Amino acid sequence: MFGLFIQHAMWIMFLLLVWTLPWKGWALWLAAKRGDKGWFIVLLILNTLAVLEIIYIFAITKRKDSTDTDRQNEGVDGTTTHETIQ
């Protein structure tokens, strides 16, 4: 009976590993590439079964990308580039 439990537990652990590893790798790669040291450390230490990694990939990076784009389009006087051109 105990051997059967161990056998099932091993399969569950294997499936969790197969699910979590790609998400963690992608999130860590993005955090390193973007220079998000805090996020990198949190993602490296915490194991949330890929929930936090998915949130980082699809929510945090998208939100930061849009704010970075807005900042790049601002001129010195606070106007956007398309306002300056007109």
Sequence and secondary structure as in RCSB ss.txt:
>XXXX:A:sequence
MFGLFIQHAMWIMFLLLVWTLPWKGWALWLAAKRGDKGWFIVLLILNTLAVLEIIYIFAITKRKDSTDTDRQNEG
VDGTTTHETIQ
>XXXX:A:secstr
 HHHHHHHHHHHHHHHHHHHHHHHHHHHHHHHHHT HHHHHHHHH   TTHHHHHIIIIIHHHHHHHHHHHHHB 
TTS BHHHHH 
